[in-house]
Amino acid sequence: MTEASNSSAAALRAFAVMEIVARSERPVALSEIVEQSGLPGPTAFRILAMLETAGLVQREPTGKSYGVGHRLARFGLDLMTNNSVRAERRVILRRLVDEIGETCNLAMFGGDEIIYIDRIETDWSLKADLKPGSRVPLHCTSSGKLFLSQMPKAKRRRILESLSFKRYTENTITDIATIEAQLEHIAVTRVGVNNEELQAGVIGVAVPVTDGRGRMIASIALQAPVARLPLPRALECVPVLQRAARDMARTFESGE
């Protein structure tokens, strides 16, 4: 086998390992990676070590399993913001904004933050001005709390314990016990709520975008000044948001 062939084979093996880690809903043990990839244990371990050094996978604190690294997560988000279905997603968001009359966004989980994949502002002059690509905290946003609520409890707890719980407004939740109680409720309703917790005078409501197996892959949310859209009235928009989320889910299927 030539040097070029060896390099290509090594790259494909590394990509196969990244695929296994990226597709898993939880950190993957080395033994599972060996079984799924068909690679010898020492080879799989060597590849994981290389990927970990590059920031493409990260080893869990126990040292026995691997999850998605920050560079691999960033790569996935870059694909979502630049692929060919972005125009279709913007049509869905624009239709939603026209119907609700308030700013709406499509967001994804980005490690310890929420990242706006796309966002369309209302025509009203009074609005929360955040651009696509903006990053917002998990603990005080409707999408952030929604993502947290859908995680396994152990993973959720690890993430919560890593957060700084910065206070942005008088309504910002700054302790784990209080937010965990709220997350338990959101896990049942599948509706995330931000009650002036990131910006004073601005509320948010988020619903999940799910894949074919019901797993949350993104969120659709509205943001509005509470003076124009009080939270109880914003919650009346949930069925409209959910309809848009179902339409949005189909764009993820076609983009795979």
C-alpha beads as a LAMMPS data file, in Angstrom:
LAMMPS data file: protein, C-alpha beads

256 atoms
255 bonds

1 atom types
1 bond types

-500.0 500.0 xlo xhi
-500.0 500.0 ylo yhi
-500.0 500.0 zlo zhi

Masses

1 110.0

Atoms # bond

1 1 1 0.000 0.000 0.000
2 1 1 1.346 3.447 -0.940
3 1 1 1.899 6.269 1.540
4 1 1 -1.111 8.123 0.063
5 1 1 -3.304 5.042 0.485
6 1 1 -2.152 4.639 4.080
7 1 1 -2.992 8.275 4.808
8 1 1 -6.442 7.945 3.243
9 1 1 -7.188 4.788 5.231
10 1 1 -6.085 6.464 8.473
11 1 1 -8.273 9.482 7.760
12 1 1 -11.289 7.276 7.074
13 1 1 -10.728 5.349 10.313
14 1 1 -10.578 8.606 12.265
15 1 1 -13.739 9.848 10.561
16 1 1 -15.532 6.590 11.391
17 1 1 -14.654 7.021 15.068
18 1 1 -15.901 10.636 15.024
19 1 1 -19.157 9.459 13.447
20 1 1 -19.727 6.950 16.253
21 1 1 -19.148 9.616 18.908
22 1 1 -21.240 12.257 17.117
23 1 1 -24.237 9.956 16.594
24 1 1 -24.419 8.744 20.174
25 1 1 -26.862 10.350 22.605
26 1 1 -24.365 9.831 25.451
27 1 1 -20.608 9.514 25.919
28 1 1 -19.295 6.348 24.259
29 1 1 -16.963 3.868 25.932
30 1 1 -13.819 2.672 24.160
31 1 1 -15.200 -0.874 24.095
32 1 1 -18.310 0.335 22.244
33 1 1 -16.210 2.205 19.699
34 1 1 -14.118 -0.916 19.111
35 1 1 -17.251 -3.024 18.641
36 1 1 -18.993 -0.563 16.278
37 1 1 -15.939 0.351 14.214
38 1 1 -14.349 -3.091 13.999
39 1 1 -10.976 -1.530 14.828
40 1 1 -8.451 -3.186 17.160
41 1 1 -8.522 -1.709 20.644
42 1 1 -5.028 -0.141 20.495
43 1 1 -5.841 1.453 17.117
44 1 1 -9.131 2.914 18.357
45 1 1 -7.418 4.248 21.492
46 1 1 -4.642 5.846 19.424
47 1 1 -7.202 7.520 17.136
48 1 1 -9.206 8.802 20.107
49 1 1 -6.065 10.250 21.669
50 1 1 -5.287 12.083 18.424
51 1 1 -8.861 13.373 18.113
52 1 1 -8.844 14.476 21.742
53 1 1 -5.642 16.461 21.238
54 1 1 -7.257 18.156 18.228
55 1 1 -10.385 19.078 20.213
56 1 1 -12.605 16.877 18.049
57 1 1 -13.602 14.540 20.893
58 1 1 -13.368 15.022 24.626
59 1 1 -12.831 12.435 27.326
60 1 1 -15.384 12.400 30.125
61 1 1 -14.157 13.064 33.704
62 1 1 -14.241 9.333 34.443
63 1 1 -11.712 8.822 31.642
64 1 1 -13.631 5.812 30.337
65 1 1 -15.864 7.353 27.670
66 1 1 -15.771 10.001 24.961
67 1 1 -18.100 12.779 23.804
68 1 1 -18.118 15.454 21.109
69 1 1 -15.266 17.969 21.393
70 1 1 -15.599 21.713 20.914
71 1 1 -14.134 21.712 17.381
72 1 1 -16.428 18.926 16.180
73 1 1 -19.424 20.729 17.703
74 1 1 -18.371 23.952 15.979
75 1 1 -17.991 22.110 12.667
76 1 1 -21.515 20.725 12.959
77 1 1 -22.927 24.152 13.687
78 1 1 -21.027 25.656 10.755
79 1 1 -22.609 23.056 8.477
80 1 1 -26.063 23.944 9.788
81 1 1 -25.614 27.662 9.122
82 1 1 -24.117 27.308 5.636
83 1 1 -25.873 24.400 4.005
84 1 1 -28.261 24.494 1.072
85 1 1 -31.465 24.309 3.133
86 1 1 -30.884 27.594 4.947
87 1 1 -33.188 29.444 2.536
88 1 1 -35.981 26.956 3.256
89 1 1 -35.515 27.449 6.984
90 1 1 -35.650 31.215 6.620
91 1 1 -38.957 30.910 4.784
92 1 1 -40.359 28.969 7.748
93 1 1 -39.060 31.548 10.227
94 1 1 -40.343 34.458 8.145
95 1 1 -43.794 32.879 7.942
96 1 1 -43.736 32.386 11.704
97 1 1 -42.698 35.989 12.368
98 1 1 -45.449 37.237 10.066
99 1 1 -48.024 35.143 11.908
100 1 1 -46.921 35.906 15.458
101 1 1 -45.715 39.434 14.855
102 1 1 -42.583 38.991 16.986
103 1 1 -38.935 38.013 16.516
104 1 1 -38.301 34.262 16.122
105 1 1 -35.140 32.183 15.950
106 1 1 -33.780 28.725 15.256
107 1 1 -31.168 27.658 17.799
108 1 1 -28.966 24.700 18.665
109 1 1 -27.064 23.496 21.705
110 1 1 -23.432 24.571 21.650
111 1 1 -21.761 22.931 24.652
112 1 1 -22.311 25.451 27.437
113 1 1 -24.291 27.982 25.409
114 1 1 -27.138 28.302 22.923
115 1 1 -26.209 29.392 19.410
116 1 1 -28.662 31.141 17.125
117 1 1 -28.493 29.335 13.781
118 1 1 -30.875 31.815 12.223
119 1 1 -33.041 34.656 13.447
120 1 1 -35.596 36.950 11.845
121 1 1 -36.494 40.190 13.559
122 1 1 -39.941 41.690 13.776
123 1 1 -40.584 44.982 11.990
124 1 1 -41.466 46.634 15.306
125 1 1 -38.885 49.201 16.435
126 1 1 -38.856 47.842 20.011
127 1 1 -37.106 44.459 19.845
128 1 1 -34.212 42.371 21.167
129 1 1 -31.424 42.777 18.621
130 1 1 -29.398 39.543 18.437
131 1 1 -27.885 38.328 15.158
132 1 1 -27.480 34.793 13.757
133 1 1 -24.374 33.314 15.312
134 1 1 -25.025 35.033 18.626
135 1 1 -24.418 32.935 21.733
136 1 1 -26.605 33.174 24.810
137 1 1 -26.489 31.411 28.206
138 1 1 -28.291 28.179 29.017
139 1 1 -29.690 29.022 32.450
140 1 1 -31.683 32.141 31.565
141 1 1 -33.029 31.541 28.049
142 1 1 -36.078 29.624 26.883
143 1 1 -34.092 27.492 24.421
144 1 1 -31.303 26.873 26.923
145 1 1 -33.649 25.592 29.586
146 1 1 -35.536 23.521 27.019
147 1 1 -32.335 21.776 25.884
148 1 1 -31.300 21.146 29.481
149 1 1 -34.707 19.693 30.314
150 1 1 -34.426 17.058 27.577
151 1 1 -31.032 15.733 28.699
152 1 1 -30.407 12.686 30.875
153 1 1 -30.338 13.903 34.475
154 1 1 -26.706 13.003 35.057
155 1 1 -25.525 14.953 32.003
156 1 1 -27.774 17.881 32.920
157 1 1 -26.348 17.973 36.429
158 1 1 -22.761 17.982 35.116
159 1 1 -23.522 20.908 32.849
160 1 1 -25.362 22.848 35.548
161 1 1 -22.469 22.379 37.957
162 1 1 -20.112 23.859 35.342
163 1 1 -22.171 27.024 34.780
164 1 1 -21.395 30.349 36.455
165 1 1 -25.094 31.275 36.854
166 1 1 -24.402 34.917 36.100
167 1 1 -27.242 37.223 37.117
168 1 1 -28.497 39.330 34.201
169 1 1 -31.752 40.656 35.677
170 1 1 -33.705 40.457 38.912
171 1 1 -35.485 37.389 37.500
172 1 1 -32.351 35.394 36.603
173 1 1 -32.245 32.039 38.382
174 1 1 -28.864 31.714 40.068
175 1 1 -28.978 28.388 41.925
176 1 1 -29.088 24.795 40.763
177 1 1 -31.939 23.599 42.994
178 1 1 -34.383 26.204 41.689
179 1 1 -33.533 25.712 38.039
180 1 1 -33.640 21.917 38.328
181 1 1 -37.179 22.135 39.682
182 1 1 -38.133 24.311 36.729
183 1 1 -36.413 21.950 34.298
184 1 1 -38.435 19.013 35.613
185 1 1 -41.601 20.914 34.718
186 1 1 -40.255 21.874 31.284
187 1 1 -39.313 18.229 30.643
188 1 1 -43.022 17.395 30.851
189 1 1 -44.482 20.383 28.990
190 1 1 -41.643 20.562 26.407
191 1 1 -42.041 24.350 26.414
192 1 1 -39.115 26.490 27.565
193 1 1 -39.828 29.876 29.118
194 1 1 -37.661 32.933 29.746
195 1 1 -39.489 35.351 32.044
196 1 1 -37.296 38.470 31.691
197 1 1 -34.279 36.445 32.838
198 1 1 -31.699 37.508 30.217
199 1 1 -32.940 41.011 29.396
200 1 1 -35.270 43.064 31.570
201 1 1 -38.569 43.563 29.793
202 1 1 -38.023 40.732 27.262
203 1 1 -39.687 37.309 27.438
204 1 1 -39.134 34.139 25.410
205 1 1 -40.945 30.899 24.643
206 1 1 -39.267 27.905 22.946
207 1 1 -40.400 24.533 21.589
208 1 1 -38.260 21.610 20.360
209 1 1 -37.428 20.629 16.804
210 1 1 -37.082 16.842 16.877
211 1 1 -35.691 14.147 14.611
212 1 1 -37.465 10.996 13.490
213 1 1 -36.775 9.319 16.828
214 1 1 -38.194 12.200 18.848
215 1 1 -34.812 13.524 19.981
216 1 1 -34.439 17.282 20.289
217 1 1 -32.001 18.604 17.698
218 1 1 -32.866 22.325 17.706
219 1 1 -35.373 24.800 19.067
220 1 1 -37.692 27.410 17.657
221 1 1 -38.361 30.345 19.940
222 1 1 -40.044 33.713 20.013
223 1 1 -38.745 36.767 21.862
224 1 1 -40.787 39.869 22.567
225 1 1 -40.967 42.903 24.829
226 1 1 -43.285 42.028 27.713
227 1 1 -45.019 45.391 27.276
228 1 1 -46.232 44.250 23.860
229 1 1 -46.607 40.516 24.462
230 1 1 -47.025 39.451 28.109
231 1 1 -45.849 35.925 28.882
232 1 1 -49.371 34.414 29.250
233 1 1 -50.234 35.649 25.750
234 1 1 -46.891 34.444 24.404
235 1 1 -47.702 30.951 25.687
236 1 1 -50.844 31.031 23.559
237 1 1 -48.485 31.009 20.558
238 1 1 -47.114 27.545 21.458
239 1 1 -49.300 25.668 18.911
240 1 1 -48.069 27.996 16.142
241 1 1 -44.458 27.486 17.239
242 1 1 -44.954 23.731 17.328
243 1 1 -46.343 23.723 13.806
244 1 1 -43.297 25.659 12.591
245 1 1 -41.048 23.224 14.487
246 1 1 -42.576 20.293 12.602
247 1 1 -41.950 22.085 9.306
248 1 1 -38.397 22.844 10.409
249 1 1 -37.776 19.210 11.350
250 1 1 -38.328 18.195 7.736
251 1 1 -35.487 20.508 6.611
252 1 1 -33.093 18.652 8.906
253 1 1 -34.187 15.332 7.382
254 1 1 -33.636 16.611 3.843
255 1 1 -30.263 18.048 4.842
256 1 1 -28.859 14.799 6.153

Bonds

1 1 1 2
2 1 2 3
3 1 3 4
4 1 4 5
5 1 5 6
6 1 6 7
7 1 7 8
8 1 8 9
9 1 9 10
10 1 10 11
11 1 11 12
12 1 12 13
13 1 13 14
14 1 14 15
15 1 15 16
16 1 16 17
17 1 17 18
18 1 18 19
19 1 19 20
20 1 20 21
21 1 21 22
22 1 22 23
23 1 23 24
24 1 24 25
25 1 25 26
26 1 26 27
27 1 27 28
28 1 28 29
29 1 29 30
30 1 30 31
31 1 31 32
32 1 32 33
33 1 33 34
34 1 34 35
35 1 35 36
36 1 36 37
37 1 37 38
38 1 38 39
39 1 39 40
40 1 40 41
41 1 41 42
42 1 42 43
43 1 43 44
44 1 44 45
45 1 45 46
46 1 46 47
47 1 47 48
48 1 48 49
49 1 49 50
50 1 50 51
51 1 51 52
52 1 52 53
53 1 53 54
54 1 54 55
55 1 55 56
56 1 56 57
57 1 57 58
58 1 58 59
59 1 59 60
60 1 60 61
61 1 61 62
62 1 62 63
63 1 63 64
64 1 64 65
65 1 65 66
66 1 66 67
67 1 67 68
68 1 68 69
69 1 69 70
70 1 70 71
71 1 71 72
72 1 72 73
73 1 73 74
74 1 74 75
75 1 75 76
76 1 76 77
77 1 77 78
78 1 78 79
79 1 79 80
80 1 80 81
81 1 81 82
82 1 82 83
83 1 83 84
84 1 84 85
85 1 85 86
86 1 86 87
87 1 87 88
88 1 88 89
89 1 89 90
90 1 90 91
91 1 91 92
92 1 92 93
93 1 93 94
94 1 94 95
95 1 95 96
96 1 96 97
97 1 97 98
98 1 98 99
99 1 99 100
100 1 100 101
101 1 101 102
102 1 102 103
103 1 103 104
104 1 104 105
105 1 105 106
106 1 106 107
107 1 107 108
108 1 108 109
109 1 109 110
110 1 110 111
111 1 111 112
112 1 112 113
113 1 113 114
114 1 114 115
115 1 115 116
116 1 116 117
117 1 117 118
118 1 118 119
119 1 119 120
120 1 120 121
121 1 121 122
122 1 122 123
123 1 123 124
124 1 124 125
125 1 125 126
126 1 126 127
127 1 127 128
128 1 128 129
129 1 129 130
130 1 130 131
131 1 131 132
132 1 132 133
133 1 133 134
134 1 134 135
135 1 135 136
136 1 136 137
137 1 137 138
138 1 138 139
139 1 139 140
140 1 140 141
141 1 141 142
142 1 142 143
143 1 143 144
144 1 144 145
145 1 145 146
146 1 146 147
147 1 147 148
148 1 148 149
149 1 149 150
150 1 150 151
151 1 151 152
152 1 152 153
153 1 153 154
154 1 154 155
155 1 155 156
156 1 156 157
157 1 157 158
158 1 158 159
159 1 159 160
160 1 160 161
161 1 161 162
162 1 162 163
163 1 163 164
164 1 164 165
165 1 165 166
166 1 166 167
167 1 167 168
168 1 168 169
169 1 169 170
170 1 170 171
171 1 171 172
172 1 172 173
173 1 173 174
174 1 174 175
175 1 175 176
176 1 176 177
177 1 177 178
178 1 178 179
179 1 179 180
180 1 180 181
181 1 181 182
182 1 182 183
183 1 183 184
184 1 184 185
185 1 185 186
186 1 186 187
187 1 187 188
188 1 188 189
189 1 189 190
190 1 190 191
191 1 191 192
192 1 192 193
193 1 193 194
194 1 194 195
195 1 195 196
196 1 196 197
197 1 197 198
198 1 198 199
199 1 199 200
200 1 200 201
201 1 201 202
202 1 202 203
203 1 203 204
204 1 204 205
205 1 205 206
206 1 206 207
207 1 207 208
208 1 208 209
209 1 209 210
210 1 210 211
211 1 211 212
212 1 212 213
213 1 213 214
214 1 214 215
215 1 215 216
216 1 216 217
217 1 217 218
218 1 218 219
219 1 219 220
220 1 220 221
221 1 221 222
222 1 222 223
223 1 223 224
224 1 224 225
225 1 225 226
226 1 226 227
227 1 227 228
228 1 228 229
229 1 229 230
230 1 230 231
231 1 231 232
232 1 232 233
233 1 233 234
234 1 234 235
235 1 235 236
236 1 236 237
237 1 237 238
238 1 238 239
239 1 239 240
240 1 240 241
241 1 241 242
242 1 242 243
243 1 243 244
244 1 244 245
245 1 245 246
246 1 246 247
247 1 247 248
248 1 248 249
249 1 249 250
250 1 250 251
251 1 251 252
252 1 252 253
253 1 253 254
254 1 254 255
255 1 255 256
